[in-house]
Amino acid sequence: MSERLVIIGGVAAGMSAATRARRTNAGLEIVVYEKSGYVSYGACGFPYFIKGEVANIDDLLIRTPAQFAAQNIRALVRHEVLAIDPAAHTVEVRNLATGQSFTDHWDKLIVASGGVVVPPPLPGIDLNGVFTLRTVEDALAIKNWIADKQPQRAVIIGGGYIGLELAEAFRAHGLAVTIIEAQPQILPTIDAEMAVHIEAELKAHDVELYLGHKVTALEGDESLRRIIGLTAAKLNRQDAAGAVAAATRTARVRAVVAGGAAIPAELVIIGTGTRPAIGFAAAAGIKLGESGAIAVDNRQQTNIPGIFAVGGACEAFHLVAGRPVLLPLAPTASKQGRVAGSNAAGGSARFAGMVGTAAVKVFDLHVAQTGLTEKYARYLGFEPDHAIINATGRAHYMPGESPISVKLVFEKGSQRLLGAQIVGRDGVAKRIDVLAAALRAGWTTYDLAELDLSYAPPFSSVWDPILVAANVANR
């Protein structure tokens, strides 16, 4: 009898694991359980679908369950894993379409359940018009709400990557947009002096910012609920409670309360980040790391033999920080999936670590980072220094020339590069990838200054902004 591999979660990490496992072992039985209605999709494209830049949601679907079935990979959607029994080598699964539960056996298990948005316990959080954005269903619901309800005002709670991308999407639909961020700056994953460029770009596109404010409540059609409740109360208490509950189910959000102000809203996005969806894993005795995600070794193996974890459910080793961290990024998830899939199928693969490279487009501004920020480096015990330069992405005389800002973070004394952030309108992604490679190699700012980078007036000045920043750091 062939061995059976069960994978919990069917997006980037899970389906990468399934595909690699199949290539490694043609005889392996592979079953994937996915809670949502879709597998293998480009979640990072959701804001561009909502904006209308991607015309059809099907354009974001990479492969379907039928296509995986052709590879002898059984991908079951709308199936939620409720529990893992490591001793019996079983999982308890609920078919969400029928409500029925059943037990399945595994010889090897991969946890690829990703992250989940946990809405803050605020009054009004269950009002209609309040959304999170994690799944295809979420993206469709937001797009349909805009089309059907034609809201005029949107509030985004959280100024991270998703919030910034959705701000642009909503402005494209003509909505007034407000971002509320509890931290004193937008995009808290970068340093404050770089975030000011993003804040200026948002304001230039009429996005209102409430920074350093926490949301305390969401308000809805309260007057309607009170009227229904009072009217029903004349009948009897039971009818009153039922009527109010029914009114609550249909009540729409009308405002978000933060900093003592009620900000009008007919569409609200909870963009406060995610946490690993691993309740069933922790209950099964799978060890968690300091971050609260599943702890794994470089084979993606957990503390329980035969159980692996990948993607947003687990930690990843950060090469610069020198420790495991929770930093869910799609490229990392896909690489971890390939490693776990290979090993679960009898291969031998290692995840070599990551440096945390990411980018985001904010209207016409491009923002990218890699490695450690200065504040995080200090938190980790480094003695960081930095160099910030303002240059141009092309030769100054070329049409389309625009400013670009580069911040290098490095260790005092050794000049070891610890991280970088770049903000500009041209050539940002190209340059952050150079710096990511330098971090991977363990370079110093002296090494960086010696790089032989390409030059032509449409692409760069003779002294590329990376080289200028390295020279400033070396002074």
C-alpha positions as CSV (number, residue, x, y, z in Angstrom):
1,M,0.0,0.0,0.0
2,S,1.4,3.4,-0.9
3,E,2.0,6.1,1.7
4,R,-0.5,8.9,2.2
5,L,0.4,12.5,2.4
6,V,-2.2,14.9,3.8
7,I,-1.7,18.6,3.3
8,I,-3.8,21.1,5.3
9,G,-4.2,24.3,3.2
10,G,-4.1,24.6,-0.5
11,V,-2.8,28.1,-1.4
12,A,0.9,28.9,-2.3
13,A,2.7,26.8,0.3
14,G,0.4,23.9,0.3
15,M,0.1,23.4,-3.4
16,S,3.8,24.0,-3.9
17,A,4.3,21.2,-1.4
18,A,1.8,18.9,-3.2
19,T,3.4,19.5,-6.6
20,R,7.0,18.9,-5.4
21,A,5.9,15.8,-3.5
22,R,4.3,14.4,-6.6
23,R,7.5,15.1,-8.6
24,T,9.6,13.4,-5.9
25,N,7.4,10.3,-5.5
26,A,5.1,9.3,-8.3
27,G,3.4,6.6,-6.2
28,L,2.6,8.8,-3.2
29,E,-1.1,9.3,-2.4
30,I,-1.7,13.1,-1.9
31,V,-4.8,14.7,-0.5
32,V,-5.1,18.5,0.1
33,Y,-7.8,19.9,2.4
34,E,-8.6,23.6,1.7
35,K,-11.1,25.5,3.9
36,S,-12.0,28.1,1.2
37,G,-13.6,27.4,-2.2
38,Y,-10.4,27.8,-4.2
39,V,-6.8,26.5,-4.4
40,S,-3.6,27.8,-5.9
41,Y,-4.4,31.5,-6.5
42,G,-2.5,34.8,-6.5
43,A,-3.7,36.5,-3.3
44,C,-1.4,39.4,-3.8
45,G,-3.4,40.3,-6.9
46,F,-6.6,40.9,-5.0
47,P,-6.3,44.7,-4.6
48,Y,-5.7,45.0,-8.4
49,F,-8.8,42.9,-9.0
50,I,-10.8,45.1,-6.7
51,K,-9.4,48.2,-8.4
52,G,-10.4,46.8,-11.8
53,E,-6.8,46.6,-13.2
54,V,-7.2,42.8,-13.2
55,A,-10.5,42.3,-15.1
56,N,-11.6,38.9,-13.9
57,I,-11.0,36.9,-10.7
58,D,-10.2,33.8,-12.8
59,D,-7.1,35.6,-14.0
60,L,-5.7,35.2,-10.4
61,L,-6.5,31.4,-10.3
62,I,-3.3,29.5,-11.1
63,R,-4.6,26.0,-11.1
64,T,-7.9,24.3,-10.3
65,P,-8.7,21.1,-8.4
66,A,-9.4,19.4,-11.7
67,Q,-6.0,20.4,-13.0
68,F,-4.3,19.0,-9.9
69,A,-6.4,15.8,-10.3
70,A,-4.7,15.3,-13.6
71,Q,-1.5,15.0,-11.6
72,N,-3.1,12.5,-9.2
73,I,-3.3,15.2,-6.5
74,R,-6.7,15.2,-4.8
75,A,-7.5,18.8,-3.8
76,L,-10.8,19.1,-1.8
77,V,-12.1,22.6,-1.3
78,R,-14.5,23.7,1.5
79,H,-13.0,21.1,3.8
80,E,-11.8,22.3,7.2
81,V,-9.4,20.3,9.3
82,L,-10.6,20.5,12.9
83,A,-8.1,18.3,14.8
84,I,-4.8,16.4,14.4
85,D,-4.1,13.1,16.2
86,P,-0.4,12.5,16.0
87,A,-0.6,9.1,17.8
88,A,-3.2,7.7,15.5
89,H,-1.9,9.5,12.4
90,T,-5.4,10.9,11.7
91,V,-7.1,14.3,11.0
92,E,-10.7,15.2,11.7
93,V,-12.2,17.0,8.7
94,R,-15.5,18.8,8.2
95,N,-17.1,19.0,4.8
96,L,-18.3,22.6,5.0
97,A,-20.8,22.0,2.1
98,T,-22.6,19.2,3.9
99,G,-21.7,19.8,7.5
100,Q,-20.6,16.2,7.9
101,S,-17.3,15.3,9.6
102,F,-15.0,12.4,9.0
103,T,-11.6,11.0,9.9
104,D,-8.7,10.6,7.4
105,H,-5.4,8.8,7.9
106,W,-2.0,10.1,7.0
107,D,1.5,8.8,7.0
108,K,3.0,12.3,6.5
109,L,1.3,15.6,7.2
110,I,2.1,19.1,6.1
111,V,0.5,22.1,7.8
112,A,0.0,24.9,5.3
113,S,-3.0,26.6,6.9
114,G,-1.5,30.1,6.5
115,G,-2.7,33.0,8.5
116,V,-6.1,34.3,9.6
117,V,-7.4,37.8,10.2
118,V,-8.7,38.1,13.7
119,P,-11.1,41.1,13.9
120,P,-10.6,43.1,17.0
121,P,-13.3,42.6,19.6
122,L,-15.0,46.0,18.9
123,P,-18.6,47.0,19.1
124,G,-20.1,46.9,15.7
125,I,-17.4,44.7,14.2
126,D,-20.1,42.3,12.8
127,L,-21.9,45.0,10.9
128,N,-22.5,44.5,7.2
129,G,-19.9,46.3,5.0
130,V,-17.0,45.3,7.3
131,F,-14.5,43.0,5.5
132,T,-11.2,41.3,5.7
133,L,-9.1,40.3,2.6
134,R,-7.6,36.9,2.7
135,T,-9.4,34.6,0.2
136,V,-11.0,34.7,-3.2
137,E,-14.4,34.9,-1.6
138,D,-13.3,38.0,0.4
139,A,-12.1,39.8,-2.8
140,L,-15.3,39.0,-4.6
141,A,-17.4,40.2,-1.6
142,I,-15.6,43.5,-1.5
143,K,-15.9,44.0,-5.3
144,N,-19.6,43.1,-5.2
145,W,-20.2,45.4,-2.3
146,I,-18.8,48.4,-4.2
147,A,-20.8,47.5,-7.3
148,D,-24.1,46.8,-5.5
149,K,-24.1,49.3,-2.6
150,Q,-22.1,52.1,-4.3
151,P,-20.5,53.3,-1.1
152,Q,-19.0,56.8,-1.0
153,R,-16.7,56.5,1.9
154,A,-14.2,53.8,2.9
155,V,-12.2,53.4,6.1
156,I,-9.2,51.1,6.2
157,I,-8.1,50.0,9.7
158,G,-4.4,49.3,9.5
159,G,-1.7,51.0,7.4
160,G,0.2,48.0,6.2
161,Y,0.7,46.6,2.7
162,I,-2.9,45.5,2.1
163,G,-4.2,48.8,3.5
164,L,-2.0,50.8,1.2
165,E,-2.9,48.8,-1.9
166,L,-6.6,49.0,-1.1
167,A,-6.5,52.7,-0.6
168,E,-5.4,53.0,-4.3
169,A,-8.1,50.6,-5.4
170,F,-10.9,52.4,-3.6
171,R,-9.7,55.8,-4.9
172,A,-9.9,54.4,-8.4
173,H,-13.6,53.8,-7.7
174,G,-14.0,57.4,-6.5
175,L,-14.4,56.6,-2.8
176,A,-13.3,59.0,-0.1
177,V,-10.6,57.0,1.8
178,T,-9.4,57.2,5.4
179,I,-6.6,55.0,6.8
180,I,-6.5,54.6,10.6
181,E,-3.2,53.3,12.0
182,A,-2.5,52.8,15.7
183,Q,1.3,53.4,15.2
184,P,2.5,57.0,14.7
185,Q,3.5,56.3,11.1
186,I,2.1,54.6,8.0
187,L,3.6,51.2,7.1
188,P,5.2,50.4,10.5
189,T,7.5,47.7,8.9
190,I,9.8,50.5,7.6
191,D,11.6,53.3,9.5
192,A,9.8,56.5,10.1
193,E,12.0,58.8,8.0
194,M,11.1,56.6,4.9
195,A,7.4,56.4,5.8
196,V,7.0,60.2,5.4
197,H,7.3,59.8,1.6
198,I,4.4,57.3,1.6
199,E,2.3,59.6,3.8
200,A,2.9,62.5,1.4
201,E,1.9,60.3,-1.6
202,L,-1.3,59.3,0.1
203,K,-2.2,62.8,1.0
204,A,-1.5,63.9,-2.6
205,H,-4.1,61.4,-3.7
206,D,-6.6,62.7,-1.1
207,V,-6.3,59.8,1.3
208,E,-6.9,61.0,4.9
209,L,-4.6,59.6,7.6
210,Y,-5.4,59.1,11.3
211,L,-2.0,58.1,12.7
212,G,-1.4,57.1,16.3
213,H,-5.1,56.4,16.9
214,K,-6.8,53.2,17.9
215,V,-10.3,52.3,16.7
216,T,-12.7,52.0,19.6
217,A,-15.9,51.1,17.9
218,L,-17.8,50.8,14.6
219,E,-21.2,52.4,14.4
220,G,-24.1,51.3,12.2
221,D,-27.8,51.7,11.6
222,E,-28.4,52.1,15.4
223,S,-31.5,54.3,15.0
224,L,-33.1,51.6,12.8
225,R,-32.3,48.9,15.4
226,R,-33.7,51.0,18.2
227,I,-36.9,51.6,16.4
228,I,-37.4,48.0,15.5
229,G,-36.5,47.0,19.1
230,L,-39.0,49.4,20.7
231,T,-41.7,48.4,18.3
232,A,-41.2,44.7,18.8
233,A,-41.0,45.2,22.6
234,K,-44.7,46.2,22.5
235,L,-45.4,42.7,21.5
236,N,-43.3,40.7,24.0
237,R,-39.7,40.4,25.1
238,Q,-38.9,37.3,22.9
239,D,-40.1,39.1,19.8
240,A,-38.1,42.1,20.7
241,A,-34.9,40.2,21.0
242,G,-35.5,38.4,17.7
243,A,-36.4,41.6,15.9
244,V,-33.2,43.4,17.2
245,A,-31.1,40.4,16.1
246,A,-32.7,40.4,12.7
247,A,-32.0,44.1,12.4
248,T,-28.4,43.6,13.4
249,R,-27.9,41.1,10.6
250,T,-29.0,43.6,8.1
251,A,-27.5,46.7,9.7
252,R,-24.8,48.5,7.7
253,V,-21.7,50.2,9.0
254,R,-21.9,53.9,9.0
255,A,-18.9,55.2,10.9
256,V,-15.6,54.2,12.6
257,V,-14.8,55.7,15.9
258,A,-11.1,56.6,16.6
259,G,-9.4,59.3,18.6
260,G,-12.8,60.5,19.8
261,A,-14.0,61.2,16.2
262,A,-16.7,59.3,14.3
263,I,-15.3,58.9,10.7
264,P,-18.1,58.3,8.2
265,A,-17.8,54.9,6.4
266,E,-19.9,52.7,4.3
267,L,-17.1,50.2,3.6
268,V,-14.6,49.1,6.2
269,I,-11.5,46.9,5.8
270,I,-9.9,45.2,8.8
271,G,-6.2,45.3,7.7
272,T,-4.6,44.9,11.1
273,G,-2.5,41.9,10.0
274,T,-2.9,38.2,10.5
275,R,-1.9,35.5,13.0
276,P,-1.0,31.9,12.2
277,A,-4.1,29.7,11.8
278,I,-2.7,26.9,13.9
279,G,-5.1,26.3,16.8
280,F,-5.6,22.6,15.8
281,A,-1.8,22.2,15.5
282,A,-1.0,23.6,19.0
283,A,-3.8,21.4,20.5
284,A,-2.0,18.4,18.9
285,G,1.2,19.2,20.7
286,I,3.1,20.7,17.8
287,K,5.7,23.0,19.2
288,L,5.3,26.8,18.7
289,G,8.3,29.2,18.5
290,E,8.7,32.5,20.3
291,S,6.7,34.3,17.6
292,G,3.6,32.1,18.2
293,A,4.0,30.3,14.8
294,I,5.0,26.7,14.4
295,A,8.7,26.0,15.1
296,V,10.4,24.1,12.3
297,D,14.0,23.1,11.4
298,N,15.6,23.7,8.0
299,R,13.8,20.6,6.6
300,Q,10.4,22.2,7.6
301,Q,10.1,19.4,10.1
302,T,8.2,20.1,13.4
303,N,8.9,18.5,16.7
304,I,6.6,15.6,15.8
305,P,8.2,13.1,13.3
306,G,6.3,13.0,10.0
307,I,4.6,16.4,10.5
308,F,5.9,19.4,8.6
309,A,4.8,23.1,8.5
310,V,5.2,25.7,5.8
311,G,4.2,29.3,4.9
312,G,2.3,31.6,7.2
313,A,1.7,28.9,9.7
314,C,5.3,28.6,10.7
315,E,8.5,30.5,11.4
316,A,11.2,31.1,8.8
317,F,14.9,31.5,9.6
318,H,16.0,35.1,9.0
319,L,19.6,35.2,7.8
320,V,20.4,38.7,9.0
321,A,18.5,38.5,12.4
322,G,20.1,35.1,13.0
323,R,16.9,33.6,14.4
324,P,13.5,32.3,13.3
325,V,10.8,34.9,12.8
326,L,7.2,35.1,11.6
327,L,7.3,37.0,8.4
328,P,4.7,35.6,6.0
329,L,5.8,36.4,2.4
330,A,4.6,34.5,-0.7
331,P,8.1,33.7,-2.1
332,T,9.2,32.2,1.2
333,A,6.0,30.2,1.5
334,S,6.5,28.7,-1.9
335,K,10.1,27.8,-1.2
336,Q,9.2,26.2,2.1
337,G,6.4,24.3,0.4
338,R,8.9,22.8,-2.1
339,V,11.2,21.8,0.7
340,A,8.5,20.2,2.8
341,G,6.9,18.4,-0.2
342,S,10.3,16.9,-1.2
343,N,11.0,15.7,2.3
344,A,7.6,14.3,3.0
345,A,7.8,12.3,-0.2
346,G,11.2,10.8,0.7
347,G,13.6,13.4,-0.6
348,S,16.2,15.5,1.2
349,A,15.9,19.2,0.9
350,R,16.8,22.2,3.0
351,F,15.3,25.7,3.3
352,A,18.3,28.0,3.3
353,G,16.7,31.0,5.0
354,M,15.4,34.4,3.9
355,V,16.2,38.1,4.4
356,G,12.6,39.5,4.3
357,T,12.5,41.3,0.9
358,A,9.2,42.9,0.0
359,A,7.8,45.7,-2.1
360,V,4.5,47.6,-2.4
361,K,3.1,50.1,-4.9
362,V,1.3,53.2,-3.4
363,F,-0.3,55.1,-6.3
364,D,2.8,56.3,-8.3
365,L,5.3,55.6,-5.5
366,H,7.2,52.3,-5.2
367,V,8.4,51.2,-1.7
368,A,10.7,48.3,-1.0
369,Q,12.6,46.9,1.9
370,T,15.0,44.0,2.7
371,G,16.7,42.8,5.9
372,L,16.3,44.7,9.1
373,T,15.0,48.2,9.8
374,E,17.1,50.3,12.1
375,K,14.6,50.1,14.9
376,Y,14.3,46.3,14.6
377,A,18.1,45.9,14.4
378,R,18.4,47.8,17.7
379,Y,15.7,45.7,19.2
380,L,17.6,42.5,18.3
381,G,20.7,43.8,20.0
382,F,22.7,45.2,17.1
383,E,24.4,48.5,17.3
384,P,23.1,49.9,14.0
385,D,24.0,53.0,12.0
386,H,22.5,54.3,8.8
387,A,23.0,56.3,5.7
388,I,20.2,58.1,3.8
389,I,20.7,59.6,0.4
390,N,18.3,61.4,-2.0
391,A,19.3,61.0,-5.6
392,T,17.6,60.4,-9.0
393,G,16.6,57.1,-10.6
394,R,18.0,58.2,-14.0
395,A,20.5,60.7,-15.3
396,H,19.2,64.1,-14.3
397,Y,18.8,65.3,-17.9
398,M,16.5,62.4,-18.9
399,P,12.8,62.8,-19.4
400,G,10.9,61.1,-16.5
401,E,13.7,61.6,-14.1
402,S,12.4,61.5,-10.5
403,P,13.7,61.4,-6.9
404,I,14.7,58.2,-5.2
405,S,15.6,57.8,-1.5
406,V,17.8,55.0,-0.2
407,K,18.4,54.1,3.4
408,L,21.1,51.6,4.3
409,V,21.2,50.1,7.8
410,F,24.6,48.7,8.8
411,E,26.5,47.6,11.9
412,K,28.8,50.1,13.5
413,G,32.4,49.1,13.4
414,S,32.1,46.1,11.0
415,Q,30.0,48.0,8.4
416,R,28.1,44.8,7.9
417,L,25.0,45.5,5.9
418,L,21.8,44.8,8.0
419,G,19.0,46.1,5.8
420,A,17.8,48.6,3.3
421,Q,14.7,50.6,2.3
422,I,14.1,52.4,-1.0
423,V,11.3,54.8,-1.9
424,G,10.9,56.3,-5.4
425,R,9.0,56.2,-8.7
426,D,11.6,54.5,-10.9
427,G,14.0,51.6,-10.5
428,V,13.1,50.7,-6.9
429,A,12.5,46.9,-7.3
430,K,15.7,46.6,-9.4
431,R,17.8,48.1,-6.6
432,I,16.2,46.4,-3.6
433,D,17.0,43.0,-5.3
434,V,20.7,44.0,-5.5
435,L,20.7,44.8,-1.8
436,A,18.8,41.5,-1.0
437,A,21.6,39.6,-2.8
438,A,24.2,41.6,-0.8
439,L,22.5,40.7,2.5
440,R,22.4,37.1,1.5
441,A,26.1,37.1,0.8
442,G,26.9,38.8,4.2
443,W,28.5,41.9,2.5
444,T,29.6,45.1,4.2
445,T,29.0,48.6,2.8
446,Y,32.6,48.5,1.6
447,D,31.7,45.5,-0.6
448,L,28.6,47.3,-1.8
449,A,30.6,50.3,-2.9
450,E,32.7,48.1,-5.2
451,L,29.7,46.8,-7.2
452,D,29.9,47.1,-11.0
453,L,26.3,48.2,-11.7
454,S,24.8,48.9,-15.1
455,Y,24.7,52.4,-16.4
456,A,22.8,54.1,-19.2
457,P,21.0,57.5,-18.8
458,P,17.5,56.0,-19.0
459,F,18.2,53.6,-16.1
460,S,20.7,55.3,-13.7
461,S,23.2,58.0,-13.2
462,V,26.9,57.1,-13.5
463,W,26.9,56.8,-9.7
464,D,23.9,54.6,-9.0
465,P,22.0,55.6,-5.8
466,I,23.1,52.3,-4.2
467,L,26.7,53.2,-4.7
468,V,26.1,56.8,-3.5
469,A,24.5,55.4,-0.3
470,A,27.3,53.0,0.3
471,N,29.9,55.7,-0.1
472,V,28.1,57.9,2.4
473,A,27.9,54.9,4.8
474,N,31.7,54.4,4.4
475,R,32.5,57.9,5.4
